[in-house]
Amino acid sequence: MSQIKVVGAKWDKDRVELKEIRQQVFIQEQNVPEELEWDRDDTTCEHFIAYAGNEAVGCARLIDQKKIGRMAVLKPYRGMGVGKLIIDHIKRHASQKRYTRLELSSQCHAYSFYKKCGFEAFSSPYEDAGIPHIDMAHNVFSQEQEPGQYSFNHDNAIHHGKTLLQAQGFLDIMLSQTSRNIILCLRDLSHPLCRHDGLIQKIRQLVRHNRHFKVYILVNHYVAQNNDHALFRLQDRIPSFVEIKSTTDNIPCQWLMDSTAWFDFELTDSRACFSDRAKIRHFMERFNKWWHNAQPIADARRLSI
């Protein structure tokens, strides 16, 4: 790969490259309506472009010397550190210009990325173009920032969501920090969160990068129709990483991540706690008994033809 270089840009001179990146990432991939993507801020704000050789592969903008937005990296260049290089360039730019605070609206699944870049959350999840987002900030001249809201092993508050989108947001923030194991107690497989793309994609990602990763799924009242569920199809494909059992016990709808955080929901109401080892220890005592007495689901694995 060519060395990545990040430079300042101007809309009147570089808008063709800026629009091409954002067209691919936001409009085509994420289905953001075109009328929401383009606005008058583009003509007045500061822009940045990341180049791999002569190819523009990423971009971002800075509004009012503070608000980072429209951060995007082309799909072939993700996972190569391009996004961090863009953020680092903007932080140096802000320091040189004596801007004191940077803010951004992060998609919730990107929480962990921006946290590693020195940003902390300061809002509840909210909707933007149909996608869960949270506000995050970085104090430019602060040497270190204390771990804040939604941080594993630090935030022991219980956060309440009242809508399905907020629940998806809390779940995405939690999944972005998960690396070792996921435990899912499922009463109702028809709930939208049980098919949440972020959950399925995170499991696939962790399977590729951590051979010790494991998912335990306990299902209340299994029926054969469950075999078409996305979680059951994962067990078909990666049985050494995903284990599913069925129980007749009255289990709660409780999800655990890395033995650190828990998440539960009922219809559109949800609760999330990102640091509660005491409650998790208590729950695991019950879960281990349910799991020991539960039945493996032999019919869930279909033959490959």
C-alpha positions, 0 to 999 in steps of 0.5 A: 500500500502506498504511504498515506498522506493527509492534507488540508483541502478546499471545497471549490478546488477539491470537491470532486474528490470529496464528493466521490468519497462521501458518495460511496461511503454515505449515500451508496453504502449507508443509504443516507439520503442525498439531500441530507448529505450535501449542505451549505457548510461544505462551502465554508468549513475546513476540509481534509483529504487522505491520499494513498499515492495519488488516490483520494481514499478518505476525508473529513471536515471541520465546522466552526473550528470545532465540529468534525464531520463527514469522516469517511474512508473508502472500503478497500482502505479500512482497517489500515489506520487511515481514519486515525491518520485523519483524526491525528492530522486534525488534532495537530491542525487544531493545536496549531490554530489554538482551537481548544475543543474538538467535537464530533457526532460518532456512529455508535458502532465507531465509539471504540475507534474515536475513544482510542483517538482521545474522544469521550462521549457526552450524550445519549444515543440519538438518530441521524439519517436513520443511524444511532449516533452519540456526541463525543469530544476531545480537549485539544490541550489536555494531556490525558482524559479520564475514561468517561461515559460508556467506557468498559470497566469505568462507567458503572451507571445504568443507562436507560433507552426508551426507543429501539434506536437508542437500544441499538445505539447502546448495543453498538457502543458495547459491541465496539468494546467487546473482544473476548466473549458474548453471552446471550439469553434469549426469550424471544428470537423475533425481537429486532435486536436479535437480528441486529446487523451490528451484533452479527457483523461483530461476531463475524469480525471477532471470529476472524481476529481472535481464535479464543473468542466464544459466543454462548446462546441460551434460547427459551423454547426452541422450535425448528423455525429458529434454524433460519435465524441469523444467529443459528446460521452463524452456528452452522458456519462457525460451530467452534465459536458459537454454541447454542442450547435450549432451555425450558427455564424462565430465563431473563433477556440478559446479554453479557459482554466480556464479563464486564458489561450487561445489556437487557431489553423489553420491547422498546425499553432497554438498560445498559451498564458498562462496568458491573462485575458484581451483578455479572458474577451473580448472574453467571451463577444462575446462567451456569446452572441453566446452561448445564441443564439445557439441551444442545440443539442437534437439529440446528446444524444443517448438512452441507450438500 
